[in-house]
Amino acid sequence: MKRRKFIQSGLAASAVPMGCAASSKVAATKMEPGQELYEWREYDLKWRGNSKLLISYLKEVLKPALMSEGVNHFMVFEDLNKASDRKIRTLISYPSSDIYVRSQMIQHQTAFVSAGQEYNSVPAEMPIYNRFESSLLLAFTVQPQMVLPKPDSGVFELRIYEGYSDDAVRRKIKMFNDGEVPIFIDAGLYPVFFGEMLAGPLRPCLVYMVNCKDMDAHSAGWKAFGSHPDWIAMKDKEEYANSISNIRNAFLKLV
C-alpha cells in the first residue's frame, strides 16, 4: 500500500492548509519541519452560564491575541445537539513549541486583560463555566498541518482513541501514518487534524477530527470507510491488533 506519499502531497493539493510516531518501537526525537502542535480546550458550562459572552471572548479577544503571537488557526465549536452536552470547545494550531509557550503568557499582558474586561468582570455568583480542560497534541507526520474544513461542512466529528498501553497507541498511530488516512478522504470523511496527546486526560490516546456536509453524509462516509478495500486489507494485520481499548466521540458544529 504505497499511499503515504500520496497523502502528503494530495492534502496540500486538495485542501487549504490551516497552517508521531515513526514506528511502534521507536519514538520521534523531535518535531519535523512544519509539524504543528494543537491545543484542544473544553469549557464545561455552568447551568445558565453566559455562553454568548464566552464565545464572544474566545472569538473577539482570545483569537486575535493568539493570532498576533503567531498561532496558525483558532476554531470554536459547540455541540451539534445542544441538549446532549453543555460544552464550548476550541481548537488552536501552533506552528512551534516556542509559539505555544509564548501564547500562554498573554494572560499577563495589560492590553489583553483590558480587551477582555467584560469577560473578566463576571461576578463569582454568576460563573460561565465550571472549569476548562486543555490538551496538547502533536500532529501526525502523515498530516503535519491542520486542513481547512470543506465550505459546506455542517458536521464535525471528534474522535478519541484510547489505548491500553503506550505501545498500543504507537501502533495505532503507525496504522494512520502507513495508509489509513487516505481512506478517510476516499470515503468522504475529510480530516481536519490528527494528533497524539502529549498532555491531558485519557492518556495514552490519540485524537482526530473529520468533517462532512451533514449526518447523512457522515453515515455514508463511515459505511464507505468500512467497505474500502484498503481498510479491509490492513485492519486485521497482527501489528495493529488490540491497539484501541475505547473510543469516545462528539458531534460538533462551528460557532
C-alpha positions as CSV (number, residue, x, y, z in Angstrom):
1,M,0.0,0.0,0.0
2,K,2.0,2.9,-1.3
3,R,-0.2,5.8,-0.2
4,R,1.9,7.8,2.3
5,K,3.5,9.9,-0.5
6,F,0.0,10.5,-1.9
7,I,-1.4,11.8,1.3
8,Q,1.5,14.2,2.0
9,S,1.1,15.8,-1.5
10,G,-2.6,15.2,-2.0
11,L,-3.8,17.0,1.1
12,A,-1.9,20.1,0.0
13,A,-3.4,19.9,-3.4
14,S,-7.0,19.2,-2.4
15,A,-7.4,21.4,0.6
16,V,-6.0,24.6,2.0
17,P,-3.6,24.0,4.9
18,M,-4.6,25.7,8.2
19,G,-1.3,26.3,8.8
20,C,4.3,10.9,15.5
21,A,5.4,8.3,15.7
22,A,7.7,6.6,13.2
23,S,7.2,3.0,14.3
24,S,5.7,1.1,17.2
25,K,9.1,0.7,18.8
26,V,11.0,3.9,18.1
27,A,9.6,7.3,19.2
28,A,10.3,10.5,17.3
29,T,13.1,12.6,18.9
30,K,12.0,16.0,17.6
31,M,9.2,17.8,15.7
32,E,9.5,17.6,12.0
33,P,9.6,20.9,10.0
34,G,6.0,22.2,9.6
35,Q,4.6,19.7,12.2
36,E,2.1,21.5,14.3
37,L,1.0,21.4,17.9
38,Y,-2.7,21.5,18.7
39,E,-4.4,22.7,21.8
40,W,-7.9,21.3,22.4
41,R,-9.9,23.1,25.0
42,E,-13.3,22.1,26.5
43,Y,-15.2,24.6,28.6
44,D,-17.7,22.8,30.9
45,L,-20.6,25.3,31.0
46,K,-22.5,26.1,34.2
47,W,-26.2,25.8,34.2
48,R,-27.4,29.1,32.8
49,G,-23.8,30.2,32.2
50,N,-23.5,33.0,29.7
51,S,-22.2,31.0,26.8
52,K,-22.7,34.0,24.4
53,L,-20.2,36.0,26.5
54,L,-17.7,33.2,26.5
55,I,-18.0,32.7,22.7
56,S,-17.6,36.5,22.2
57,Y,-14.5,36.5,24.4
58,L,-13.0,33.5,22.5
59,K,-13.6,34.8,19.0
60,E,-13.1,38.6,19.6
61,V,-10.5,38.7,22.3
62,L,-8.5,35.5,22.7
63,K,-8.4,34.6,19.0
64,P,-6.9,37.8,17.7
65,A,-4.5,38.0,20.6
66,L,-3.2,34.5,19.9
67,M,-3.1,35.1,16.1
68,S,-0.9,38.1,16.8
69,E,1.5,35.8,18.7
70,G,1.9,33.6,15.6
71,V,-0.9,31.0,16.1
72,N,-1.9,29.4,12.8
73,H,-5.6,29.0,13.3
74,F,-8.3,29.2,16.0
75,M,-11.7,27.5,15.7
76,V,-14.7,27.5,18.1
77,F,-17.2,24.7,18.3
78,E,-20.4,23.9,20.1
79,D,-22.3,20.6,20.2
80,L,-24.4,19.7,17.2
81,N,-27.2,18.7,19.6
82,K,-27.2,21.3,22.4
83,A,-29.3,19.1,24.5
84,S,-26.6,16.4,24.6
85,D,-23.8,18.4,26.2
86,R,-23.0,21.8,27.7
87,K,-19.6,22.5,26.4
88,I,-17.8,25.0,24.2
89,R,-14.7,23.7,22.6
90,T,-11.7,25.4,20.8
91,L,-9.1,24.1,18.5
92,I,-5.8,26.1,18.3
93,S,-2.9,25.2,16.0
94,Y,0.6,26.3,16.8
95,P,3.5,26.2,14.3
96,S,6.1,25.6,17.0
97,S,6.6,24.8,20.7
98,D,8.0,28.3,21.2
99,I,4.9,30.0,20.0
100,Y,2.8,27.6,22.1
101,V,4.7,28.7,25.3
102,R,4.7,32.3,24.3
103,S,0.9,32.2,23.7
104,Q,0.3,31.1,27.2
105,M,1.9,34.3,28.5
106,I,-0.7,36.6,27.0
107,Q,-2.7,36.3,30.3
108,H,-0.2,38.7,31.8
109,Q,-0.4,41.3,29.1
110,T,-2.2,44.5,30.1
111,A,-3.7,45.1,26.7
112,F,-5.1,41.5,26.6
113,V,-6.6,41.8,30.1
114,S,-8.1,45.2,29.1
115,A,-9.7,43.8,25.9
116,G,-11.4,41.1,28.0
117,Q,-12.8,43.4,30.6
118,E,-16.4,42.3,30.2
119,Y,-15.4,38.7,30.4
120,N,-13.1,39.2,33.3
121,S,-15.8,41.2,35.2
122,V,-18.2,38.2,35.5
123,P,-19.2,38.0,39.2
124,A,-18.4,35.0,41.4
125,E,-22.0,34.2,41.8
126,M,-22.6,34.0,38.0
127,P,-19.7,31.9,36.7
128,I,-19.9,30.9,33.0
129,Y,-18.2,27.5,33.4
130,N,-17.1,25.1,36.0
131,R,-13.5,24.7,34.7
132,F,-11.9,24.3,31.3
133,E,-9.8,21.4,30.3
134,S,-6.8,21.8,27.9
135,S,-5.0,19.0,26.0
136,L,-1.8,19.4,24.0
137,L,-1.5,17.3,20.8
138,L,1.3,16.6,18.3
139,A,0.3,16.3,14.7
140,F,0.8,13.0,12.9
141,T,3.6,13.0,10.4
142,V,1.2,11.9,7.7
143,Q,-0.8,15.1,8.1
144,P,1.6,17.5,9.8
145,Q,-0.7,20.6,9.5
146,M,-4.4,21.2,10.0
147,V,-6.5,21.3,6.9
148,L,-9.4,23.7,6.4
149,P,-12.9,22.1,6.6
150,K,-15.0,21.9,3.4
151,P,-17.0,25.1,2.9
152,D,-20.3,23.3,3.2
153,S,-19.4,21.3,6.3
154,G,-22.2,21.2,8.9
155,V,-20.9,18.2,10.9
156,F,-17.6,17.8,12.7
157,E,-16.8,14.5,14.5
158,L,-14.2,14.5,17.1
159,R,-12.9,11.0,17.9
160,I,-10.6,9.9,20.8
161,Y,-8.9,6.5,20.6
162,E,-7.7,5.3,23.9
163,G,-5.1,2.5,24.1
164,Y,-4.4,0.1,27.0
165,S,-0.7,1.0,26.8
166,D,1.7,3.5,25.2
167,D,2.7,0.8,22.7
168,A,-0.9,0.2,21.7
169,V,-1.3,3.9,20.8
170,R,2.0,4.0,19.0
171,R,0.9,1.1,16.8
172,K,-2.4,2.8,16.1
173,I,-0.6,6.0,15.1
174,K,1.6,3.9,12.8
175,M,-1.6,2.5,11.2
176,F,-2.8,6.0,10.4
177,N,0.6,7.0,9.1
178,D,1.0,3.9,7.0
179,G,-2.2,4.1,5.0
180,E,-5.3,4.7,7.0
181,V,-5.6,8.4,6.5
182,P,-6.2,8.4,2.7
183,I,-9.2,6.0,3.3
184,F,-11.0,8.8,5.1
185,I,-10.7,11.1,2.1
186,D,-11.8,8.4,-0.3
187,A,-14.8,7.8,1.9
188,G,-15.8,11.5,2.1
189,L,-14.8,12.0,5.7
190,Y,-12.4,14.9,5.4
191,P,-9.7,15.1,8.1
192,V,-9.1,18.4,9.9
193,F,-6.3,17.1,12.1
194,F,-4.8,14.0,13.7
195,G,-2.8,14.4,17.0
196,E,-1.1,12.3,19.6
197,M,-1.9,13.6,23.1
198,L,1.2,14.8,24.8
199,A,-0.5,16.3,27.9
200,G,-4.1,16.0,29.0
201,P,-6.7,13.4,30.2
202,L,-7.3,9.9,29.0
203,R,-3.7,9.2,28.1
204,P,-2.4,7.2,26.3
205,C,-4.6,8.2,23.4
206,L,-4.8,9.9,20.1
207,V,-7.4,12.5,18.9
208,Y,-8.6,13.4,15.4
209,M,-11.4,15.2,13.7
210,V,-13.2,14.7,10.4
211,N,-15.8,16.9,8.7
212,C,-18.7,16.4,6.2
213,K,-21.8,18.1,5.0
214,D,-24.4,16.5,7.3
215,M,-25.3,13.4,9.2
216,D,-26.4,11.6,6.1
217,A,-23.0,12.2,4.6
218,H,-21.4,11.1,7.8
219,S,-23.3,7.8,7.9
220,A,-22.5,7.2,4.2
221,G,-18.8,8.1,4.8
222,W,-18.3,5.5,7.6
223,K,-20.1,2.9,5.6
224,A,-17.7,3.6,2.7
225,F,-14.8,3.5,5.0
226,G,-15.7,0.1,6.4
227,S,-16.0,-1.5,3.0
228,H,-12.9,0.2,1.5
229,P,-10.5,-2.4,0.1
230,D,-7.5,-0.7,1.6
231,W,-9.1,-0.8,5.1
232,I,-10.1,-4.4,4.7
233,A,-6.6,-5.3,3.7
234,M,-5.0,-3.6,6.7
235,K,-7.5,-3.8,9.6
236,D,-6.7,-7.4,10.7
237,K,-2.9,-7.2,10.5
238,E,-1.3,-8.6,13.6
239,E,0.9,-5.4,14.1
240,Y,-2.3,-3.4,14.7
241,A,-4.2,-5.9,16.9
242,N,-5.5,-4.6,20.2
243,S,-4.4,-1.0,19.5
244,I,-7.7,0.6,20.7
245,S,-9.3,-0.2,24.0
246,N,-12.0,2.5,24.0
247,I,-13.5,5.1,21.5
248,R,-15.1,8.4,22.5
249,N,-16.7,10.8,20.0
250,A,-18.6,14.0,19.9
251,F,-20.6,15.7,17.0
252,L,-19.9,19.4,16.7
253,K,-20.5,22.4,14.6
254,L,-18.6,25.6,14.1
255,V,-19.7,28.7,16.0
